[in-house]
Amino acid sequence: MSSDLEKKEKTEKTKSILRWAALFLGELRDGLTMINMQSAFLIVAKEYHETQVGVLFFVFGMSQFLFQTPAGYLYDYTENKVLWLSMAGIATTTMTVLTAIFATQDNFLLMVFIKFLQGGITSFIPPGLNSITQGIVGSSGMTGQVAVNEMMNHLGTAIIVGVGSIIAYSLYPNIGVLFIVSPIACLFFVYFLNQIKSEDIDHDAARGLVAEVSDEAANAKTTSQVEPSYAFGDAATTHNADGTQKATSPLQLLRDPILLLFIVICFLFHLSNGTVLPLVMQTLAIGNGKNGILLSGMCITIAQLVMVASAKTCGTYSEKYGRKGLFLVGLGIVPIRCAILAGLLAIKGDSDAGFFLQTVILSTQILDGVGAGLFGTMYILVTSDISGGTGRFGLTLGMTTAAMSIGGTVSGFLGQYLAQYYGYLSAYVILMIMSLVPTLVYLIFMPETLPEKQKIESGQGGEVQPKSDYMEMV
């Protein structure tokens, strides 16, 4: 009994440390926050045009796409998760600082190279954080802990970007100084992350080899080690020679039609949504001097603060009422937001936006906080649901995140191209139409993924179809 109590206390302490690490991880976690800040920085301070920024987004996203799945595969097997995640945080911070120091019109190719490196490095952050999380709390604790992680991520991003924006406003036109916030945040992130030891992480649970880890199951768990499966083809057996469970092979994983459908939905969502934030930031920044830089930073800060509440909503309700409803809200917000932005730009016309119109455009970031906030938390939970029991959580998360990366990549280039050659109004209208597609696909074809056991344990059983219903399709 005392050992169980000590184990529980140790887990709670580790979770507390994880919360602080997630807070300072903030804008580092996928690199996109500082990439969006850099887009405004490059256009306003370095006189880049939208297409050049679009190329940098494209290179960054393509690099993420190439490395995301291998990064997830790595985290399924390594027990040095903390080390890999620490190195990724330090390296992407270095790339951000190098961008601020060396960005000029004369060395555009250097910026392309830096964005390629940064994209590949940041691909190691999401699967690292979430593998560590699942290794600490188990799959049955993911809903609550992922929600907490996301809340702290968004709060940290809001604070970091808010401080950076104030610095840029105060020191305008030397706004590159704002990026000093990145190494400061990274220092605290690495400090707290390295308080988590390898023995604090259940590496079998981290890779999703056990579908459910309730308290009773954790107490009954044996100490035998689960052997990884490095086979890429169809595995003939599900267990090793000594009786330990073997991970699903990657090709078997790719036979899951629900996983493939979800990968497509992740791609389509980011294809339509990925470029909206930088376009809004540029709409407010261009021609408005230091006030534009401050407004651009506020775009991120407002959205991130709303995302804190969105993540909490996911943690509170997704296990009670299922994943699908909340996910649909997150998807459906995007076309509404684009329609409002298009309407506001139609009202503005060719004249300069006054203070009132700027404030209304800025307020649309509340919708971004709701939509992207719900999606950002729910996609991790749905991925965990789908990969439960396969031993391939890191790989599966790598694939879904890779789909998001390639979607955001194409979106970034497409949005900047449309804005430069057809205007911001037309860009928003086209993105609004595109964003309807993933919403309808998810509504019509995607089943509920929340395992029935988790719903029963939350006291709301009997309303959500279990994952086993669709696993028979595999």
N, C-alpha and C positions, 0 to 999 in steps of 0.2 A: 504493500500500500504506500509506504514511504517513498519507494523508488518511483512509483507511478506519479506521486505528487511532485517529486523532484523533476521528473521528466516534463510534467505539465508546466511547472514554473520555468524550466529552462526554455521550453517552446515559447511561452509568453514573452520571456525576455528577448528571445531571438526575433520574434514578431515585432517587438517594440523597436529594436535596432533596424529592422527592415523598413519600418515606416520612416525613420529618419533618413535612411539611405535613399528611399523613394522620393522624399521631399527634395533633396539636393540633386537627385538625378534629373528631375524636372525637364528642362529644355534639352538635355543631352540624349534622352532616351531613344528618339528616332532621328535626331538631327534636323527635323523639319522646322522646328520653331526658329532656330538661329538661321536656317536657310531662308525662311520667310523674312526675318529681320535683315538678312544680307541682301535680299532682293531690293528692298527699299533703300538700303545703304548704297548699293551699287548704282542704282538709277539716279538717286538724288545727289549723292556726294561724289561718285566716280563717273557719272555721265554715261553709264551703260544704257543701251536701249533694250526694250522688252524682249526682242528676239534673242539677244545675247544672254539675258537672264534665263530665258526659256531653255537655251542650250545647256546652261549650267545645271538647271533643274533636271534636264533629260539625262545628262551624264551621271549626276548624283543618284537618280532613281534607278538607272540601268545597272549601276554598280551595286546598289542595294539588292536589286533583283538577282543578280548573278551570285551574290554571296549569302543571301538570306537562308536558303535551304541548307547549304553546307554548314552554316553556322548552327542551325537547329540540330542538324545531325551530330555535330561536334558535342553539343551540350547533352545529348542523350547518353554519351559514353564517358565524357570526362568527369572526374571528381574534383577538378580544379576550376569549378565554375566561378568562384569568387575572383580568382586570379584573372581569368579571361575577361570577365566583366569589368574589372578594375582597369585592365590595359585598354579595353575598348573606350572607356570613359576618358582616360587620359589622352589617348590618341585623337579622338574626335575633337576634344577641346583644343588640342594643338592645331588641328586643321582650321578651326574657326579663327584662332588668333592669327594664323598665317594669312588667311583671307583678308582680315582687317588691315594687316601690315603691308601686304604686297599687291593688293588689287589696284590695277591701273588699266587704261585702255591699251597700253603697249604690251602687256603680258597676259593677254586673254587666254592663251594656250596653257600658261602656268595655272591659271584659275581652273581651267578644265581638268587638269591633272590633279589639283588639290581636291576638287569636288568628286573625282573618281575615287581617290583614296578615302575621302570622308564617307562616301556612300557605302563602300565596302566595310569600313570600320564600324559604322553605326548599325550595320546589319547584325552584329554580335550582341547588341544591347537588349532588344525585346525578348528574344528567346532565353538569354541569360537571366534576366530579372525574373521571368515567369517560371523558368525551370527551378531556380532557387526557391521561389515562393511555393511551388507545388511540393518541393522536397521538404519544406518546413511544415506545411499545414495539411498535405495530402489533398487528393482530388475533391474530397467532400468538404474541405475548408476553403476551396478556391474562390467560391462566390464572395464570401465576406472579405477575404484577404486581398483579392484582386481589386475589389471596390475600394478598399483602404489604400492600396498602392496607387490606384488611379487618382483618388482624391488628393493624396500627398504629391503625386507627380504634377497635377494641374495647379495645386496651390503653390508649389515651388516654382513652376514656370511663370505663374502670374507675378510672384514676388520678384523673381530674377529679371524678367522682361520689364516690369514696371520700374525697377531701379535703373536698369539700363536705359530706358527711354528718358527718364529724368536726367540722367547723366548726359545723354545726347542732346537733349533740349538745352541744358545749361551750357554746354561747351560748343554748341553749333557755331561754325560749320565742321568742326573737328569731331564728327559723330562716330568715327571708328573707335573712339575710346570706350563706347558703350560695351564693347565685347570683352572688357576686363571682367565683367560679371561671370563669364564662363569659367575661367580657371579658378576663381574663388569658389564657385559652386562645386566644381569638380574636386577640389581639395577636400571639402567636407564630405562629399559623396564617397570618395575612396576611403576616408577615415572610418566612416560608419560601416560601410560594406565590409571592411576587413575585420570588424568585430565579430562577424559571422564566420565560424569555423566549418571546415569540411564535415566534421562529425556531427554538426548541428543539422545537416541536410541528409534526408533519406533519399539516396540517389536512385533507388528503384521507383519510389513514389514520384520523384522529380521527372522521370521520363514517362510516367503514366502507365507503368507496367501493372499496377494495381488499380482497377477501375474505381473502387471506393475505399476510402480509408477512414472509417468511423472509429470512435474511441474503442469500441469493443474489438474491432478488427485489428487495430493497432496493438492492443494488449495481447491478442492471440497470435500476432505475427511471429514467425520463426526467424532465426538469425541467419538462415542460409542465404547465400549471395545469389542473385539472379544473374545468369550469364547473358551477355548481350549477343544479339544475332547480327552478324555483319553481312548476311546473305541479302542480295538484291532481288533475287527471283522468288518464285513461289516456294514457301517452306513446306516440307513434307510433314513435319511434326510441329507441335506447339510447345513441346517441353524438351529440355536437354536430357542427356543420358542419366544424370543424377536426379531427375524428376523436377528440377527447377523450371519455372516458366520461361519460355523463349519469346523475345519480342517479335511482333509481326514484321515480315519483310517489307521493304519499301514498295515493291510491286503489288503485294497484297493490299497494302494501304491504299494504293491508287485505284483499286477496284471498288472502293466505297463510293457509290454514286452521290451520296449526300456530301461527302468531302469535296468531290469534284465540283458539285453545284455551288457549294459554299465558297470555294476558291474563285469561281466565276463571279459570284455576287460581290466578293471583296474587291475584285478587279474593277467591276463596273461602278461600284460606289466611289472609289478613289479616282476613277477616270473622270467622273463628273464633279466631284467635290474638291479634289486636291488643289486645283488652281484658284478656287473662289477666294480663299483668304488672301493670297498675294495680290489678286486683282483688287480686292477691297482696300488693302493697304496702299497700293499704288494710286487708286482713285483718290484717296485722302492725302497722300504724300506729295504727288506731283503738283508743282506750282504753289505750294503752301509753305515753303521754307521750313524753319524749325518747328512751326506749328504742325506741319504735315508729318514730320518725324515723330512728334509726340503722339499725334492721332494714330499713326501706324502702330506704335507700341501699345497704345490703348486697345487696338483691335485684338491683339493677342491677350492682353491682360483681362479684358472683359470676358472674352470667350473662355479663358482658362478658369476664371472664378465661377462661371456658370457650370463648367464641366465638373467642378468639385461636387456640386449638388447632383448633377447627372450621375456621377459615379456612385454616390451614396444611394440614389434611387435604385440603381442596378443591384447593389448589395442588399437592399431592403426587400425588393419586390420580385427580382428575377427567379429566386428559388421558391417563392410562394406561388407565383402565377405563371411561371414559365419564361422562356427566353424570347419567344417569337413576337409577342406584343410589343415589348420594349424595343426590340431590334427594328420592328417596322416603323415605330415612331422616329427612331434615329435616321432611318433611310428616307422617310417621308418629309422630314424637315427641309432637306436640301432643295427640292423643287420650289417649295414655298419661299425659301430664302432668296433663291435666284430670281423668282418672279417679282418679289418686293424690290430687290436691287435694280432690276430692269425698269420697273415703274418709276423709281426715284431718279434714275438717270434720264428717263424720258421727260420727267418734270424739269429737271435741271437744264436739259438742252445744251446749247453751246456756251451758256453763261457760266461764270464761276459760281461754285457752290457757296452759299452763305452759311453762317454759323448754324442756323437751324437745320438746313439740309445735311450738313456735315454730321451733326449730332444724330439725325435719324439714320443716316447711312451707317454710322458707328454702332447704333443700337441694334442693327441686324446681326451683330456678332453674338447677341444673346441667343439667337436661333442656332448659330454655329456651335455655341456652348452646349445646347441641348442635343443637337443632331450628332455632331462628332463626339461629344462626351458619352452619349449612350453607345454609339458604335464602338468607340475605343475600348470600352469595358466589356461589352457584350461579345465582341469577336473573340476575345481571349477565352471567355467562358464557354462559348459554343465550340471553339476549337478543343478545349479540354473535354467537353462532353463527347465529341466525335472520336477523340483519340483515346478515351478511357479504356484501359485494359490492353492496349496495343503495344505499350512500351515505346511509343514513338511520339510522345507529346512534343518534344523539341523539334523533331522533323516536321510534324504536322503544322506546328505554329510557324515554322520557317516557311512552309509552302503558302499558308494563308497570308503571312506577312509579305512574302515575295510577290504575291498577286497584288497586294495593296501598293507595293513599291512600284511595280511596273505600271499599274493604273495611274498612280500619282505622277510618274515620270511622263507618260504620254499626256496626261492632263496639264502638267506644268508647261510643256512645250506648246500644246494646242491652245491653251488659254492665252499665253503671251502672244502667239501668232495671231489669234483672232482679235485680241485687243489692239495690236499694232496696225493690222491691215483692214479690219472691219469695225473697230471701235469697241469700247467697253460694253455698250448697250447690247450689241449683237452677241457678244461673248456670253453675257449673262442669259440671254434668251436661249441660245444653243445649249448651254450647260443645264438649264432648267429642263429642257426636253430630254436630254441624255439621262438626267438623274431620275426620271420616272421609270426607266427600265429596270434597275436593280430592285426598286421598291415593288414593282409588279411581279418580278420573278420570285422574290422571297415570299410574297403574299400567296402566290398560286402554288409554287412547287416545293418550298422548303418546309419540312415537318418540324414539330417541336423536338428539341434535342435534350432537354433536361431529363436526366435519368429518373425513373419513377421512385427509386429509393430515396433520392435527395428530397423529392417533393413530399414523400411520406414523412421523412424525418423533420421537415419543416412544419408539419401539421396541416398540410393542405392537399393531401393525397387524393387521387381519383380523377383529376381533371386534365392532366397532361399525359399524352401518350408516351410510353417509355422509348428509349433509344433502341431497344431490342426489336421494335416493330420494323424499323428500317434497316437494321443490320442484316436481316434475312435477305435483303436485296444484294448484299455484297457477294 
